[in-house]
């Protein structure tokens, strides 16, 4: 090993969370090194959020255009798959990270390409693709931001079946004739929407009772209804027992419990995520390799005053925007501690507390219809012991929705804390609904009283007028 090179902060993992830590610590004047073994920008930029939305946008735009009088008749025929793929490739930079490298140079951060491992307290060992070795020493903090990887269950025949994970589903260059999807997650719902629109005959196999199980039940129900109308098949309460592939390029067959078989040309396993911590040296600092890394409110690892974990790897909230939020919180805490400031403000909603992870978590799912939510569902609020009331409204009965598209179908719900008369959560399902969720996020984070929300007048005629209808329903 070479002599250690010192930095104020060393970041292990260059996805969105890692990039944001680098940005915040450099803005605070701290020297920072980033270690990344793949592409700077991470899973989100190349195999998740960005390419999936590039695939989905044409599908959603076509679906909405077909419901607009005067335009519907002009929107016929299939999507141009090659043009959709080219659009996706543009947004992923053709799987090159040149833009991110230019940004790192512009802020004076240092990149080490290679596999990084913790090397005891405040140190990271890096092995480059060429076999070179470096030791990086951190004066103030090491931040783990290595993210997660797709989990493929260990089923009989699965290895030889070469299933897709989210990476293949967002980067494939050919439309499979028949696509089997196992899982009920966001990945399953979004990729079913995208590939059905691109021309695949999609079958979704869900072990549970429906899609999007972490949202209000009506969200998954409306998405299933739309997928079914589009020609997809969604089966719930089924489990896959084995997988068989017929040769290197032949069809793939899944065997369900009870012996029923289904055949497809590709198989997507959308069955969860696991932390990428199995080989990053956690054992050298007394932590368990392969596990999630627990953190406090400032994303610092308890018992290690120099070690932080941000993004998916800490299991607080497996969403890109929350990982970036955690990075902003942790970056501020690292800077404050490095400057010798008084104890960081880790109280609820404090400057160095990632409170939103648990109390105001927003999410948007770009299915057709879109589903978006923030905060607690009705069931979660009740389990937490709150005295609550759910207020629902048919989004299609709002003037703005009717003007947006003929036959607009959707639903909105707000969950009200009856003791404090503030929102604990809200859910919107319908075309364009993802753009509604930030207003709800502000209301939840700000704990805006229902009485004050009555004075937040929505513009007419917008879909946001649903806020007025929800409040009218609540007031009776």
KEZA-68859 format. One record per residue (C-alpha): residue in three letters; chain; y, z, x. Coordinates in nm, 4 decimals, decimal comma. Each point is the difference from the previous one (the first is absolute). Last residue first. Layout:
! residues N
NODE  ALA  A  Y  Z  X $
...
***
This chain:
! residues 476
NODE  UNK  A  1,9246  0,5688  -6,8940 $
NODE  UNK  A  0,1588  0,1023  0,3314 $
NODE  UNK  A  -0,3077  -0,1166  0,1920 $
NODE  UNK  A  -0,0184  -0,3287  -0,1902 $
NODE  UNK  A  0,3699  -0,0635  0,0619 $
NODE  UNK  A  -0,0533  0,0756  0,3699 $
NODE  UNK  A  -0,2872  -0,2462  0,0234 $
NODE  UNK  A  0,1988  -0,2675  -0,1870 $
NODE  UNK  A  0,3008  0,0483  0,2269 $
NODE  UNK  A  -0,2165  -0,0289  0,3110 $
NODE  UNK  A  -0,1633  -0,3119  -0,1482 $
NODE  UNK  A  0,3432  -0,1558  0,0358 $
NODE  UNK  A  -0,1113  -0,0707  0,3568 $
NODE  UNK  A  -0,1566  -0,3227  -0,1327 $
NODE  UNK  A  0,3535  -0,1330  -0,0113 $
NODE  UNK  A  0,2164  -0,1125  -0,2922 $
NODE  UNK  A  0,2168  0,2031  0,0243 $
NODE  UNK  A  0,0789  0,2154  0,3030 $
NODE  UNK  A  -0,1563  0,3460  -0,0001 $
NODE  UNK  A  0,2319  0,2964  -0,0678 $
NODE  UNK  A  -0,0580  0,3040  0,2219 $
NODE  UNK  A  0,1651  0,2481  -0,2406 $
NODE  UNK  A  -0,3299  0,0996  -0,1641 $
NODE  UNK  A  -0,1268  0,0631  0,3532 $
NODE  UNK  A  0,2346  0,2999  0,0081 $
NODE  UNK  A  -0,1720  0,1688  -0,2947 $
NODE  UNK  A  -0,3396  -0,0773  0,1487 $
NODE  UNK  A  0,1018  0,1986  0,3052 $
NODE  UNK  A  -0,0129  -0,1906  0,3329 $
NODE  UNK  A  -0,2574  0,1580  0,2301 $
NODE  UNK  A  0,1539  -0,2094  0,2797 $
NODE  UNK  A  -0,3406  -0,0998  0,1316 $
NODE  UNK  A  -0,1329  -0,0732  -0,3493 $
NODE  UNK  A  0,3086  -0,1869  -0,1235 $
NODE  UNK  A  0,0326  -0,1975  0,3246 $
NODE  UNK  A  -0,3673  -0,0976  -0,0189 $
NODE  UNK  A  0,0430  -0,1070  -0,3622 $
NODE  UNK  A  0,2796  -0,2359  0,1019 $
NODE  UNK  A  -0,2277  -0,1206  0,2789 $
NODE  UNK  A  -0,2828  -0,0816  -0,2400 $
NODE  UNK  A  0,1621  -0,2707  -0,2076 $
NODE  UNK  A  -0,0272  -0,2812  0,2557 $
NODE  UNK  A  -0,3799  0,0235  -0,0039 $
NODE  UNK  A  0,0082  -0,0725  -0,3742 $
NODE  UNK  A  0,0747  -0,3709  0,0468 $
NODE  UNK  A  -0,2741  -0,0965  -0,2445 $
NODE  UNK  A  -0,1381  0,3159  -0,1619 $
NODE  UNK  A  -0,1149  0,3540  0,0749 $
NODE  UNK  A  0,2416  0,2879  0,0621 $
NODE  UNK  A  -0,0940  0,3569  0,0902 $
NODE  UNK  A  0,2190  0,3108  0,0293 $
NODE  UNK  A  -0,0325  0,3445  0,1532 $
NODE  UNK  A  0,1194  0,3595  0,0054 $
NODE  UNK  A  0,3183  -0,0721  -0,1930 $
NODE  UNK  A  0,2347  0,2848  -0,0769 $
NODE  UNK  A  0,0335  0,2229  -0,3054 $
NODE  UNK  A  -0,0542  0,3236  0,1978 $
NODE  UNK  A  -0,2579  0,1646  -0,2285 $
NODE  UNK  A  -0,1111  -0,3215  -0,1708 $
NODE  UNK  A  -0,0830  -0,1790  0,3273 $
NODE  UNK  A  0,0083  -0,3596  -0,1208 $
NODE  UNK  A  -0,2528  -0,2728  0,0804 $
NODE  UNK  A  0,1478  -0,3469  -0,0574 $
NODE  UNK  A  -0,2064  -0,2882  -0,1244 $
NODE  UNK  A  0,0584  -0,3730  -0,0236 $
NODE  UNK  A  -0,2175  -0,2765  -0,1400 $
NODE  UNK  A  -0,0393  -0,3698  0,0350 $
NODE  UNK  A  -0,0578  -0,3301  -0,1715 $
NODE  UNK  A  0,2561  -0,2820  -0,0110 $
NODE  UNK  A  -0,1075  -0,2549  -0,2596 $
NODE  UNK  A  0,2806  -0,2342  0,0950 $
NODE  UNK  A  0,1496  0,0876  0,3375 $
NODE  UNK  A  0,3177  0,1553  0,1397 $
NODE  UNK  A  0,1862  -0,0265  -0,3297 $
NODE  UNK  A  -0,2584  0,2210  -0,1707 $
NODE  UNK  A  0,0145  0,2414  0,2918 $
NODE  UNK  A  0,3791  0,0253  -0,0182 $
NODE  UNK  A  -0,0154  0,0709  -0,3712 $
NODE  UNK  A  -0,2358  0,2968  0,0435 $
NODE  UNK  A  -0,2981  -0,0076  -0,2353 $
NODE  UNK  A  -0,2292  -0,1459  0,2674 $
NODE  UNK  A  0,0420  0,3162  0,2043 $
NODE  UNK  A  -0,1852  0,1994  -0,2672 $
NODE  UNK  A  0,1185  0,3572  0,0429 $
NODE  UNK  A  -0,1666  0,3239  0,1016 $
NODE  UNK  A  0,1209  0,3592  0,0433 $
NODE  UNK  A  -0,2447  0,2416  0,1612 $
NODE  UNK  A  0,0801  0,3681  -0,0491 $
NODE  UNK  A  -0,0440  0,2756  0,2536 $
NODE  UNK  A  -0,0601  0,3672  0,0543 $
NODE  UNK  A  -0,0928  -0,0113  0,3682 $
NODE  UNK  A  -0,3237  0,1554  0,1219 $
NODE  UNK  A  -0,0783  -0,2390  0,2856 $
NODE  UNK  A  -0,2921  -0,1390  -0,2012 $
NODE  UNK  A  0,2445  -0,0868  -0,2787 $
NODE  UNK  A  0,2290  -0,1833  0,2399 $
NODE  UNK  A  -0,2914  -0,1901  0,1510 $
NODE  UNK  A  -0,1279  -0,1054  -0,3437 $
NODE  UNK  A  0,3450  -0,1212  -0,1105 $
NODE  UNK  A  0,0454  -0,1936  0,3227 $
NODE  UNK  A  0,2113  0,1571  0,2699 $
NODE  UNK  A  0,2691  -0,1601  0,2120 $
NODE  UNK  A  0,0759  -0,3714  0,0028 $
NODE  UNK  A  -0,1636  -0,2991  -0,1638 $
NODE  UNK  A  -0,0167  -0,3776  0,0053 $
NODE  UNK  A  -0,2383  -0,2499  -0,1566 $
NODE  UNK  A  0,0614  -0,3745  0,0055 $
NODE  UNK  A  -0,1606  -0,2075  -0,2729 $
NODE  UNK  A  -0,1427  -0,2050  0,1660 $
NODE  UNK  A  -0,0689  0,2005  0,3154 $
NODE  UNK  A  0,2606  0,0982  0,2535 $
NODE  UNK  A  -0,0684  0,3751  0,0119 $
NODE  UNK  A  0,3101  0,2115  0,0667 $
NODE  UNK  A  -0,0181  0,3590  0,1187 $
NODE  UNK  A  0,2414  0,2924  0,0144 $
NODE  UNK  A  -0,0898  0,3539  0,1161 $
NODE  UNK  A  0,2499  0,2505  -0,1346 $
NODE  UNK  A  -0,1459  0,3487  0,0335 $
NODE  UNK  A  -0,2782  -0,0138  0,2601 $
NODE  UNK  A  0,1098  -0,2558  0,2564 $
NODE  UNK  A  0,3612  0,0422  -0,1157 $
NODE  UNK  A  0,0170  0,3359  0,1771 $
NODE  UNK  A  -0,0174  -0,1481  0,3511 $
NODE  UNK  A  0,2031  0,2905  0,1440 $
NODE  UNK  A  0,2483  -0,0303  0,2876 $
NODE  UNK  A  0,3228  -0,0532  -0,1932 $
NODE  UNK  A  -0,1085  0,2497  -0,2661 $
NODE  UNK  A  -0,1329  -0,1105  -0,3377 $
NODE  UNK  A  -0,2078  0,3204  -0,0191 $
NODE  UNK  A  0,0773  0,2031  0,3140 $
NODE  UNK  A  -0,0819  -0,1553  0,3370 $
NODE  UNK  A  0,3534  0,0165  0,1409 $
NODE  UNK  A  -0,0678  -0,0042  0,3730 $
NODE  UNK  A  0,0442  0,3298  0,1873 $
NODE  UNK  A  0,3325  0,0081  0,1835 $
NODE  UNK  A  0,0710  -0,2926  0,2324 $
NODE  UNK  A  -0,1530  -0,0159  0,3466 $
NODE  UNK  A  0,0786  -0,3712  0,0317 $
NODE  UNK  A  -0,3702  -0,0821  0,0242 $
NODE  UNK  A  -0,0665  0,2026  -0,3137 $
NODE  UNK  A  0,2603  -0,1917  -0,1967 $
NODE  UNK  A  -0,1183  -0,3372  0,1326 $
NODE  UNK  A  -0,3619  0,0784  -0,0832 $
NODE  UNK  A  0,0979  0,1161  -0,3497 $
NODE  UNK  A  0,2068  -0,3143  -0,0637 $
NODE  UNK  A  -0,2862  -0,2196  0,1171 $
NODE  UNK  A  -0,2426  0,1962  -0,2165 $
NODE  UNK  A  0,2064  -0,0610  -0,3146 $
NODE  UNK  A  0,0644  -0,3677  0,0779 $
NODE  UNK  A  -0,3656  -0,0452  0,0903 $
NODE  UNK  A  -0,1076  0,1683  -0,3231 $
NODE  UNK  A  0,2142  -0,2475  -0,1924 $
NODE  UNK  A  -0,1570  -0,2908  0,1881 $
NODE  UNK  A  -0,3452  0,1336  -0,0841 $
NODE  UNK  A  0,1124  0,0431  -0,3605 $
NODE  UNK  A  0,1155  -0,3621  -0,0182 $
NODE  UNK  A  -0,3320  -0,1201  0,1392 $
NODE  UNK  A  -0,2135  0,1937  -0,2464 $
NODE  UNK  A  -0,2950  0,2307  0,0696 $
NODE  UNK  A  0,1742  0,3243  -0,0957 $
NODE  UNK  A  -0,0774  0,3322  0,1673 $
NODE  UNK  A  -0,3137  -0,1209  0,1779 $
NODE  UNK  A  0,1386  0,0775  0,3506 $
NODE  UNK  A  -0,1253  -0,3332  0,1391 $
NODE  UNK  A  0,1641  -0,2001  -0,2774 $
NODE  UNK  A  0,3473  0,0427  0,1455 $
NODE  UNK  A  0,1204  0,2630  0,2428 $
NODE  UNK  A  -0,1697  0,2436  0,2384 $
NODE  UNK  A  0,1913  0,2345  0,2326 $
NODE  UNK  A  -0,0912  0,1867  0,3198 $
NODE  UNK  A  0,2398  0,2039  0,2177 $
NODE  UNK  A  -0,0140  0,3402  -0,1732 $
NODE  UNK  A  -0,3782  -0,0207  -0,0297 $
NODE  UNK  A  -0,1395  0,2893  -0,2079 $
NODE  UNK  A  0,0720  -0,1791  -0,3262 $
NODE  UNK  A  0,0426  -0,3777  0,0464 $
NODE  UNK  A  0,3614  -0,1002  -0,0647 $
NODE  UNK  A  0,0700  -0,2214  -0,3024 $
NODE  UNK  A  0,3227  0,1898  -0,0835 $
NODE  UNK  A  -0,1706  0,1467  -0,3083 $
NODE  UNK  A  -0,3015  0,1112  0,2024 $
NODE  UNK  A  -0,2761  -0,2267  0,1254 $
NODE  UNK  A  -0,3748  -0,0561  -0,0356 $
NODE  UNK  A  -0,1531  -0,2843  0,1991 $
NODE  UNK  A  -0,2724  -0,1840  -0,1919 $
NODE  UNK  A  -0,3324  -0,0092  0,1772 $
NODE  UNK  A  -0,1731  -0,2361  0,2411 $
NODE  UNK  A  0,0330  0,2278  0,3010 $
NODE  UNK  A  0,0463  0,3689  -0,0844 $
NODE  UNK  A  0,2914  0,1811  0,1653 $
NODE  UNK  A  -0,0022  0,2323  0,3032 $
NODE  UNK  A  0,2518  -0,1862  0,2151 $
NODE  UNK  A  -0,2442  -0,2090  0,2061 $
NODE  UNK  A  -0,2183  -0,0476  -0,3108 $
NODE  UNK  A  0,2760  -0,2070  -0,1600 $
NODE  UNK  A  -0,0443  -0,2611  0,2717 $
NODE  UNK  A  0,0827  -0,3151  -0,1987 $
NODE  UNK  A  -0,3525  -0,1229  -0,0661 $
NODE  UNK  A  -0,0997  0,0993  -0,3553 $
NODE  UNK  A  0,3564  0,0329  -0,1264 $
NODE  UNK  A  0,0444  -0,3151  -0,2053 $
NODE  UNK  A  -0,0042  0,1865  -0,3305 $
NODE  UNK  A  -0,2266  -0,1311  -0,2786 $
NODE  UNK  A  0,0900  -0,2265  -0,2932 $
NODE  UNK  A  -0,1534  -0,0800  -0,3385 $
NODE  UNK  A  -0,2508  -0,2218  -0,1739 $
NODE  UNK  A  0,1576  -0,3416  -0,0353 $
NODE  UNK  A  -0,3120  -0,1862  0,1150 $
NODE  UNK  A  0,0728  -0,3682  -0,0536 $
NODE  UNK  A  -0,3034  -0,2273  -0,0378 $
NODE  UNK  A  0,0135  -0,3761  0,0472 $
NODE  UNK  A  -0,1882  -0,2943  -0,1527 $
NODE  UNK  A  -0,1310  0,2032  -0,2900 $
NODE  UNK  A  -0,3279  0,1002  -0,1625 $
NODE  UNK  A  -0,0752  0,2908  -0,2322 $
NODE  UNK  A  -0,3295  0,1872  -0,0245 $
NODE  UNK  A  -0,1308  0,2542  -0,2507 $
NODE  UNK  A  -0,2525  0,2433  0,1505 $
NODE  UNK  A  0,0734  0,3190  -0,1913 $
NODE  UNK  A  0,2843  0,0963  0,2278 $
NODE  UNK  A  0,1648  -0,3219  0,1088 $
NODE  UNK  A  -0,1195  -0,2491  0,2608 $
NODE  UNK  A  0,2729  -0,2114  0,1545 $
NODE  UNK  A  -0,0682  -0,3577  0,1040 $
NODE  UNK  A  0,1944  -0,1983  0,2606 $
NODE  UNK  A  0,0003  -0,3789  0,0105 $
NODE  UNK  A  -0,0800  -0,1923  0,3168 $
NODE  UNK  A  0,2070  -0,0275  0,3159 $
NODE  UNK  A  -0,2116  0,1762  0,2632 $
NODE  UNK  A  -0,3186  0,0159  -0,2090 $
NODE  UNK  A  -0,0399  0,1199  -0,3594 $
NODE  UNK  A  0,1796  0,3327  0,0053 $
NODE  UNK  A  -0,1531  0,3044  -0,1723 $
NODE  UNK  A  0,1766  0,3176  -0,1138 $
NODE  UNK  A  -0,1445  0,3285  -0,1250 $
NODE  UNK  A  0,0525  0,2867  -0,2463 $
NODE  UNK  A  0,3307  -0,0954  -0,1636 $
NODE  UNK  A  0,1169  0,2347  -0,2756 $
NODE  UNK  A  0,1181  -0,0730  -0,3520 $
NODE  UNK  A  0,2108  0,2111  -0,2366 $
NODE  UNK  A  0,2580  -0,2734  -0,0474 $
NODE  UNK  A  -0,0307  -0,3771  -0,0093 $
NODE  UNK  A  0,3042  -0,2236  0,0315 $
NODE  UNK  A  -0,0542  -0,3744  -0,0446 $
NODE  UNK  A  0,2870  -0,2330  0,0862 $
NODE  UNK  A  0,1099  -0,2817  -0,2270 $
NODE  UNK  A  0,3755  0,0539  -0,0254 $
NODE  UNK  A  -0,0492  0,1888  -0,3290 $
NODE  UNK  A  -0,2342  0,2374  0,1821 $
NODE  UNK  A  0,2525  0,0580  0,2763 $
NODE  UNK  A  0,2677  0,0746  -0,2602 $
NODE  UNK  A  -0,2117  0,2559  -0,1870 $
NODE  UNK  A  -0,1121  0,1596  0,3249 $
NODE  UNK  A  0,3640  0,0409  0,1064 $
NODE  UNK  A  0,0910  0,1535  -0,3369 $
NODE  UNK  A  -0,2867  0,2493  0,0205 $
NODE  UNK  A  0,0772  0,0922  0,3602 $
NODE  UNK  A  0,3539  0,0992  -0,0903 $
NODE  UNK  A  -0,1025  0,1652  -0,3312 $
NODE  UNK  A  -0,2001  0,2629  0,1899 $
NODE  UNK  A  0,3106  0,1412  0,1765 $
NODE  UNK  A  -0,0346  -0,0655  0,3716 $
NODE  UNK  A  -0,2512  0,1297  0,2530 $
NODE  UNK  A  -0,2902  -0,1883  -0,1600 $
NODE  UNK  A  0,1517  -0,3441  0,0644 $
NODE  UNK  A  -0,2818  -0,1980  -0,1637 $
NODE  UNK  A  -0,2519  0,1365  -0,2469 $
NODE  UNK  A  -0,2743  0,2449  -0,0933 $
NODE  UNK  A  -0,1477  0,0526  0,3435 $
NODE  UNK  A  -0,2483  -0,2002  0,2064 $
NODE  UNK  A  0,2068  -0,3158  -0,0355 $
NODE  UNK  A  -0,1354  -0,3518  0,0500 $
NODE  UNK  A  0,2641  -0,2735  -0,0156 $
NODE  UNK  A  -0,1119  -0,3583  -0,0591 $
NODE  UNK  A  0,2370  -0,2807  0,0976 $
NODE  UNK  A  -0,0427  -0,3710  -0,0523 $
NODE  UNK  A  0,2294  -0,1226  0,2747 $
NODE  UNK  A  0,2854  -0,2374  -0,0759 $
NODE  UNK  A  0,3098  0,1300  0,1752 $
NODE  UNK  A  0,0916  0,2053  -0,3082 $
NODE  UNK  A  -0,3390  0,1740  0,0077 $
NODE  UNK  A  0,0575  0,0575  0,3728 $
NODE  UNK  A  0,3329  0,1759  -0,0455 $
NODE  UNK  A  -0,0801  0,2166  -0,3018 $
NODE  UNK  A  -0,3400  0,1115  0,1334 $
NODE  UNK  A  0,1725  0,0706  0,3321 $
NODE  UNK  A  0,2539  0,2242  -0,1720 $
NODE  UNK  A  -0,2527  0,1955  -0,2050 $
NODE  UNK  A  -0,2525  0,0498  0,2808 $
NODE  UNK  A  0,2645  0,0950  0,2564 $
NODE  UNK  A  0,1607  0,2423  -0,2470 $
NODE  UNK  A  -0,3379  0,1660  -0,0466 $
NODE  UNK  A  -0,2827  -0,0648  -0,2450 $
NODE  UNK  A  -0,2728  -0,1031  0,2417 $
NODE  UNK  A  -0,2448  -0,2810  0,0732 $
NODE  UNK  A  0,1433  -0,3514  -0,0238 $
NODE  UNK  A  -0,2225  -0,3073  -0,0437 $
NODE  UNK  A  0,1738  -0,3323  0,0620 $
NODE  UNK  A  -0,1374  -0,3284  -0,1285 $
NODE  UNK  A  0,1335  -0,3391  0,1069 $
NODE  UNK  A  0,1531  0,1489  0,3128 $
NODE  UNK  A  0,3551  -0,1185  0,0736 $
NODE  UNK  A  0,0332  -0,0874  0,3671 $
NODE  UNK  A  0,2384  0,1319  0,2665 $
NODE  UNK  A  -0,0850  0,3710  -0,0172 $
NODE  UNK  A  0,2689  0,2395  0,1333 $
NODE  UNK  A  0,0557  0,2464  -0,2854 $
NODE  UNK  A  -0,3621  0,0335  -0,1125 $
NODE  UNK  A  -0,1231  -0,0039  0,3600 $
NODE  UNK  A  0,2095  0,3033  0,0905 $
NODE  UNK  A  -0,0593  0,1826  -0,3290 $
NODE  UNK  A  -0,3715  -0,0019  0,0764 $
NODE  UNK  A  -0,2186  -0,3060  -0,0360 $
NODE  UNK  A  -0,3747  0,0365  0,0171 $
NODE  UNK  A  -0,2151  -0,1261  0,2887 $
NODE  UNK  A  -0,3232  0,0014  -0,2028 $
NODE  UNK  A  -0,2051  0,0806  0,3096 $
NODE  UNK  A  0,1681  0,3365  0,0339 $
NODE  UNK  A  -0,0325  0,0822  -0,3709 $
NODE  UNK  A  -0,3746  -0,0580  -0,0242 $
NODE  UNK  A  -0,0832  0,3512  -0,1244 $
NODE  UNK  A  0,3277  0,1808  -0,0739 $
NODE  UNK  A  0,1993  0,1960  0,2567 $
NODE  UNK  A  0,3288  0,0032  -0,1871 $
NODE  UNK  A  0,2854  -0,2067  0,1482 $
NODE  UNK  A  0,3082  0,2101  0,0723 $
NODE  UNK  A  0,3206  -0,1841  0,0896 $
NODE  UNK  A  0,1956  0,1365  0,2931 $
NODE  UNK  A  0,2744  0,2590  0,0165 $
NODE  UNK  A  0,3254  0,0729  0,1802 $
NODE  UNK  A  0,0444  0,0574  0,3730 $
NODE  UNK  A  0,3310  0,1840  -0,0279 $
NODE  UNK  A  -0,0532  0,2925  0,2364 $
NODE  UNK  A  0,3307  0,1320  0,1360 $
NODE  UNK  A  0,0257  0,1645  0,3415 $
NODE  UNK  A  0,3050  0,2199  0,0389 $
NODE  UNK  A  0,2540  0,1626  0,2334 $
NODE  UNK  A  -0,0426  -0,0821  0,3675 $
NODE  UNK  A  -0,2751  -0,2526  -0,0646 $
NODE  UNK  A  -0,2203  -0,1168  0,2866 $
NODE  UNK  A  -0,1437  -0,3517  0,0110 $
NODE  UNK  A  -0,3017  -0,0688  0,2194 $
NODE  UNK  A  -0,0772  -0,3647  0,0691 $
NODE  UNK  A  -0,3175  -0,1958  0,0688 $
NODE  UNK  A  -0,0451  -0,3737  0,0508 $
NODE  UNK  A  -0,3148  -0,1577  -0,1408 $
NODE  UNK  A  0,1526  -0,3342  -0,0956 $
NODE  UNK  A  0,0035  0,0961  -0,3687 $
NODE  UNK  A  0,2043  0,3068  0,1016 $
NODE  UNK  A  -0,1437  0,3516  0,0176 $
NODE  UNK  A  0,2542  0,2655  -0,0942 $
NODE  UNK  A  -0,0289  0,3751  0,0556 $
NODE  UNK  A  0,2335  0,2193  -0,2057 $
NODE  UNK  A  0,1377  0,3371  0,1101 $
NODE  UNK  A  0,1844  0,2863  -0,1699 $
NODE  UNK  A  -0,2998  0,2365  0,0161 $
NODE  UNK  A  -0,3301  -0,1664  0,0866 $
NODE  UNK  A  -0,0578  -0,3679  0,0528 $
NODE  UNK  A  0,0574  -0,1336  -0,3503 $
NODE  UNK  A  -0,1359  -0,3512  -0,0169 $
NODE  UNK  A  0,1691  -0,3395  -0,0039 $
NODE  UNK  A  -0,1675  -0,3396  -0,0073 $
NODE  UNK  A  0,2194  -0,2783  0,1289 $
NODE  UNK  A  0,3446  -0,1544  0,0061 $
NODE  UNK  A  0,2625  0,2438  0,1225 $
NODE  UNK  A  0,3407  -0,0574  -0,1567 $
NODE  UNK  A  0,3245  0,1605  0,1197 $
NODE  UNK  A  0,2976  0,0603  -0,2298 $
NODE  UNK  A  0,3489  -0,1193  0,0933 $
NODE  UNK  A  0,1316  -0,0712  -0,3494 $
NODE  UNK  A  0,0263  -0,3780  0,0437 $
NODE  UNK  A  -0,3274  -0,0203  0,1925 $
NODE  UNK  A  -0,1831  0,1584  -0,2906 $
NODE  UNK  A  0,1599  -0,2484  -0,2406 $
NODE  UNK  A  -0,1011  -0,2971  0,2146 $
NODE  UNK  A  -0,3556  0,1342  0,0080 $
NODE  UNK  A  -0,0019  0,0328  -0,3791 $
NODE  UNK  A  0,1047  -0,3625  -0,0378 $
NODE  UNK  A  -0,2664  -0,1193  0,2442 $
NODE  UNK  A  -0,2772  0,1732  -0,1953 $
NODE  UNK  A  -0,2304  -0,2954  -0,0594 $
NODE  UNK  A  -0,2321  -0,0250  -0,2994 $
NODE  UNK  A  0,1447  -0,3349  -0,1124 $
NODE  UNK  A  0,3314  0,1875  -0,0312 $
NODE  UNK  A  -0,1588  0,1941  -0,2863 $
NODE  UNK  A  0,2645  -0,1255  -0,2449 $
NODE  UNK  A  -0,0437  -0,3600  0,1162 $
NODE  UNK  A  -0,3782  0,0248  -0,0334 $
NODE  UNK  A  0,0379  0,1156  -0,3600 $
NODE  UNK  A  0,2217  -0,2971  -0,0875 $
NODE  UNK  A  -0,2486  -0,2331  0,1716 $
NODE  UNK  A  -0,2832  0,1560  -0,2009 $
NODE  UNK  A  0,1898  -0,0549  -0,3258 $
NODE  UNK  A  0,0740  -0,3609  0,0982 $
NODE  UNK  A  -0,3673  -0,0601  0,0771 $
NODE  UNK  A  -0,1028  0,1598  -0,3298 $
NODE  UNK  A  0,2241  -0,2210  -0,2122 $
NODE  UNK  A  -0,0343  0,1978  -0,3221 $
NODE  UNK  A  -0,2002  -0,1615  -0,2769 $
NODE  UNK  A  0,1268  -0,2104  -0,2897 $
NODE  UNK  A  0,2898  0,0564  -0,2324 $
NODE  UNK  A  0,3475  0,1414  0,0267 $
NODE  UNK  A  0,2207  -0,2605  -0,1638 $
NODE  UNK  A  -0,1026  0,0908  -0,3549 $
NODE  UNK  A  0,0943  0,3629  0,0536 $
NODE  UNK  A  0,3549  -0,0780  0,1081 $
NODE  UNK  A  0,1851  -0,0585  -0,3252 $
NODE  UNK  A  -0,1262  0,3286  -0,1432 $
NODE  UNK  A  -0,1000  0,2499  0,2736 $
NODE  UNK  A  -0,3584  0,1288  -0,0154 $
NODE  UNK  A  -0,1486  -0,2480  0,2469 $
NODE  UNK  A  0,2771  0,0958  0,2412 $
NODE  UNK  A  -0,1290  0,3598  0,0065 $
NODE  UNK  A  -0,3519  -0,1024  0,1013 $
NODE  UNK  A  0,1298  -0,2489  0,2541 $
NODE  UNK  A  0,2259  0,2605  0,1604 $
NODE  UNK  A  -0,2820  0,2541  0,0116 $
NODE  UNK  A  -0,2443  -0,2363  0,1717 $
NODE  UNK  A  0,2652  -0,1325  0,2396 $
NODE  UNK  A  0,0903  0,3605  0,0985 $
NODE  UNK  A  -0,3570  0,1178  0,0477 $
NODE  UNK  A  -0,0921  -0,1766  0,3223 $
NODE  UNK  A  0,3264  0,0955  0,1705 $
NODE  UNK  A  -0,0435  0,3523  -0,1404 $
NODE  UNK  A  -0,3438  0,0230  0,1636 $
NODE  UNK  A  0,1321  -0,1374  0,3281 $
NODE  UNK  A  0,2783  0,2619  0,0237 $
NODE  UNK  A  -0,1716  0,3122  -0,1310 $
NODE  UNK  A  -0,3416  -0,0326  0,1674 $
NODE  UNK  A  -0,1357  -0,2007  0,2936 $
NODE  UNK  A  0,2900  -0,1010  0,2258 $
NODE  UNK  A  0,3088  0,2121  -0,0660 $
NODE  UNK  A  -0,1710  0,2911  -0,1727 $
NODE  UNK  A  -0,2836  0,0315  0,2505 $
NODE  UNK  A  0,2234  0,0429  0,3007 $
NODE  UNK  A  0,3489  -0,1182  0,0845 $
NODE  UNK  A  -0,0703  -0,0256  0,3724 $
NODE  UNK  A  -0,3234  -0,1970  0,0135 $
NODE  UNK  A  -0,3215  0,1405  0,1503 $
NODE  UNK  A  -0,0567  0,2762  0,2568 $
NODE  UNK  A  0,3373  0,1734  -0,0412 $
NODE  UNK  A  0,1662  0,2679  0,2154 $
NODE  UNK  A  0,3722  0,0632  -0,0539 $
NODE  UNK  A  0,2221  0,1691  0,2573 $
NODE  UNK  A  0,3218  0,1856  -0,0817 $
NODE  UNK  A  0,3035  0,1271  0,1892 $
NODE  UNK  A  0,1970  0,2249  -0,2342 $
NODE  UNK  A  0,3576  -0,0925  -0,0898 $
NODE  UNK  A  -0,0196  0,1010  -0,3658 $
NODE  UNK  A  -0,0075  -0,3673  -0,1036 $
NODE  UNK  A  -0,2946  -0,0392  0,2384 $
NODE  UNK  A  -0,1810  0,2815  -0,1823 $
NODE  UNK  A  0,0673  -0,1543  -0,3403 $
NODE  UNK  A  -0,1004  -0,3571  0,0885 $
NODE  UNK  A  -0,3139  0,1053  0,1864 $
NODE  UNK  A  -0,1030  0,2201  -0,2909 $
NODE  UNK  A  0,0645  -0,2942  -0,2318 $
NODE  UNK  A  -0,2201  -0,2317  0,2051 $
NODE  UNK  A  -0,2836  0,2528  -0,0063 $
NODE  UNK  A  0,0179  0,0333  -0,3769 $
NODE  UNK  A  0,0148  -0,3779  -0,0499 $
NODE  UNK  A  -0,2945  -0,0637  0,2341 $
NODE  UNK  A  0,0275  0,0469  0,3756 $
NODE  UNK  A  -0,2533  0,2717  0,0785 $
NODE  UNK  A  0,0208  0,2862  0,2516 $
NODE  UNK  A  0,3643  0,0959  0,0438 $
NODE  UNK  A  0,1185  0,1684  0,3209 $
NODE  UNK  A  0,3267  0,1938  -0,0071 $
NODE  UNK  A  0,2322  0,1292  0,2731 $
NODE  UNK  A  -0,1567  -0,2342  0,2511 $
NODE  UNK  A  -0,1681  0,0638  0,3340 $
NODE  UNK  A  -0,2255  -0,2366  0,1935 $
NODE  UNK  A  -0,3072  0,1790  0,1336 $
NODE  UNK  A  -0,1333  -0,0960  0,3419 $
NODE  UNK  A  -0,2797  -0,2547  -0,0206 $
NODE  UNK  A  -0,3551  0,0752  -0,1157 $
***
